[in-house]
Amino acid sequence: MGLPSQFVTGRFDVERVACIAVLAAAHSDGYAATAHLLGLLAALPAPTDAGEPFWSNLWRSSGTAYLLPTNIKDMVLRSLAGEGTGLAGQILSAVDEMTPPQRVAAAEVIGQALAESDHLPDLKTQVIGELWLRDLELTAWRVLHADHKSPDAAGRNAFIEAWTSV
């Protein structure tokens, strides 16, 4: 709403508070999905020297460099500020680029890392990795979908009319 962070809250009237509530509700799905996307990435080994073998193996197995830390660092940092669409688009491009065998191989690499860090020895690494990849893909879609702008009044009325005529 363009308010300075030092703004005195006693100046808010009911209409201003209602506008803030509407904006927060409208963006909450996108913020929640972005936070989940970052949480999924945080479950992987950190992009440090110790995590280098994981990221090299992921690159080789997936056949895509889209997910390498150097290629998503800026988008991850922007996502921390609430702007997750760039990261979501990059993730969907990476997943789309993988062939089925590459996806299986990437899931194995991811699953192995998650099984070691989460101490899930009873689950197959392939299953863990595939579930993580599916969650990543669906969450990226949620981020992009939540960013979709609401239709104007005419679009909303057309939507209501279409559903009431069924």
C-alpha positions as CSV (number, residue, x, y, z in Angstrom):
1,M,0.0,0.0,0.0
2,G,3.1,2.2,-0.2
3,L,3.2,3.0,3.5
4,P,6.5,3.8,5.2
5,S,7.5,1.3,7.8
6,Q,7.5,4.1,10.5
7,F,3.9,4.9,9.8
8,V,1.9,5.5,13.0
9,T,-0.8,2.9,13.2
10,G,-3.3,5.2,14.9
11,R,-3.8,6.9,11.5
12,F,-5.5,3.9,10.0
13,D,-9.2,4.1,9.5
14,V,-11.4,1.1,9.0
15,E,-11.3,1.3,5.2
16,R,-7.5,1.3,5.2
17,V,-7.4,-1.7,7.5
18,A,-9.9,-3.5,5.3
19,C,-7.8,-2.8,2.2
20,I,-4.7,-4.2,4.0
21,A,-6.6,-7.3,5.0
22,V,-7.9,-7.9,1.4
23,L,-4.4,-7.5,0.0
24,A,-2.9,-9.9,2.6
25,A,-5.6,-12.5,1.9
26,A,-5.2,-12.2,-1.8
27,H,-1.5,-12.8,-1.6
28,S,-1.4,-15.4,1.2
29,D,-1.6,-18.4,-1.1
30,G,1.4,-17.2,-3.1
31,Y,3.4,-16.3,0.0
32,A,2.7,-19.7,1.6
33,A,3.6,-21.6,-1.6
34,T,6.8,-19.6,-2.0
35,A,7.7,-20.3,1.6
36,H,7.1,-24.1,1.0
37,L,9.2,-23.9,-2.2
38,L,12.1,-22.5,-0.2
39,G,11.5,-25.1,2.6
40,L,11.9,-27.8,0.0
41,L,15.1,-26.4,-1.3
42,A,16.4,-25.9,2.3
43,A,15.9,-29.7,2.9
44,L,18.7,-30.3,0.3
45,P,22.4,-30.1,1.1
46,A,23.5,-26.5,1.4
47,P,25.4,-25.1,-1.6
48,T,28.7,-25.2,0.2
49,D,31.9,-27.1,-0.3
50,A,30.4,-30.0,1.7
51,G,27.3,-30.0,-0.5
52,E,29.2,-29.8,-3.8
53,P,29.1,-33.6,-4.5
54,F,25.3,-33.6,-4.1
55,W,24.9,-30.7,-6.6
56,S,27.3,-32.2,-9.1
57,N,25.5,-35.5,-8.9
58,L,22.1,-33.8,-9.3
59,W,23.3,-31.9,-12.4
60,R,24.7,-35.1,-14.0
61,S,21.7,-37.2,-13.2
62,S,19.0,-34.7,-14.1
63,G,20.7,-33.4,-17.3
64,T,19.8,-29.8,-16.4
65,A,21.8,-27.0,-14.9
66,Y,18.6,-25.1,-14.1
67,L,18.6,-26.2,-10.5
68,L,22.3,-25.5,-9.8
69,P,22.8,-23.0,-6.9
70,T,24.7,-20.6,-9.1
71,N,21.7,-20.5,-11.5
72,I,19.0,-20.1,-8.9
73,K,20.8,-18.0,-6.2
74,D,19.3,-14.7,-7.3
75,M,15.8,-16.1,-7.6
76,V,16.1,-17.8,-4.1
77,L,17.1,-14.5,-2.6
78,R,14.1,-12.7,-4.3
79,S,11.9,-15.5,-3.0
80,L,13.0,-14.8,0.5
81,A,11.5,-11.3,0.0
82,G,8.2,-12.8,-1.2
83,E,8.7,-12.8,-5.0
84,G,8.7,-16.5,-5.9
85,T,7.6,-16.5,-9.5
86,G,11.1,-16.4,-11.0
87,L,12.2,-19.4,-8.9
88,A,9.0,-21.2,-9.7
89,G,9.4,-20.7,-13.4
90,Q,13.0,-21.9,-13.3
91,I,12.0,-25.0,-11.3
92,L,9.2,-25.9,-13.8
93,S,11.6,-25.4,-16.7
94,A,14.1,-27.8,-15.0
95,V,11.5,-30.5,-14.4
96,D,10.1,-30.1,-17.9
97,E,13.6,-30.5,-19.4
98,M,14.2,-33.8,-17.7
99,T,13.5,-37.0,-19.6
100,P,11.8,-39.8,-17.7
101,P,15.1,-41.6,-17.1
102,Q,16.8,-38.4,-15.9
103,R,13.9,-37.7,-13.5
104,V,14.3,-41.2,-12.0
105,A,18.1,-40.7,-11.7
106,A,17.6,-37.2,-10.1
107,A,15.0,-38.6,-7.7
108,E,17.5,-41.2,-6.6
109,V,20.2,-38.5,-5.9
110,I,17.7,-36.3,-4.1
111,G,16.2,-39.2,-2.2
112,Q,19.6,-40.4,-1.0
113,A,20.4,-36.9,0.3
114,L,17.1,-36.6,2.1
115,A,17.3,-40.1,3.5
116,E,20.7,-39.3,5.0
117,S,19.7,-35.9,6.4
118,D,16.2,-36.8,7.6
119,H,17.2,-40.3,8.9
120,L,14.6,-42.1,6.9
121,P,16.3,-45.4,6.4
122,D,13.1,-47.4,6.0
123,L,12.0,-45.6,2.9
124,K,13.4,-46.2,-0.5
125,T,15.5,-43.3,-1.7
126,Q,13.8,-43.4,-5.1
127,V,10.4,-43.0,-3.5
128,I,11.6,-40.2,-1.2
129,G,13.2,-38.3,-4.2
130,E,10.2,-38.7,-6.4
131,L,7.8,-37.4,-3.8
132,W,10.2,-34.5,-3.2
133,L,10.3,-33.7,-7.0
134,R,6.5,-34.0,-7.3
135,D,6.1,-31.6,-4.3
136,L,8.6,-29.2,-5.8
137,E,6.8,-29.2,-9.1
138,L,3.3,-28.8,-7.7
139,T,4.5,-26.1,-5.3
140,A,6.1,-24.2,-8.2
141,W,2.8,-24.4,-10.1
142,R,1.0,-23.1,-7.0
143,V,3.4,-20.1,-6.8
144,L,2.7,-19.2,-10.5
145,H,-1.0,-19.8,-10.2
146,A,-1.3,-17.6,-7.1
147,D,0.4,-14.8,-9.0
148,H,-2.2,-14.9,-11.7
149,K,-4.1,-11.7,-11.5
150,S,-7.8,-11.7,-10.7
151,P,-10.1,-11.0,-13.6
152,D,-11.7,-7.6,-13.8
153,A,-15.4,-7.0,-12.9
154,A,-16.5,-8.1,-16.3
155,G,-14.5,-11.3,-16.1
156,R,-15.9,-12.1,-12.6
157,N,-19.4,-11.5,-13.8
158,A,-18.9,-13.7,-16.8
159,F,-17.5,-16.4,-14.5
160,I,-20.6,-16.1,-12.2
161,E,-23.0,-16.1,-15.2
162,A,-21.3,-19.2,-16.7
163,W,-21.7,-21.1,-13.4
164,T,-25.2,-20.1,-12.7
165,S,-26.3,-21.2,-16.2
166,V,-25.2,-24.8,-15.6
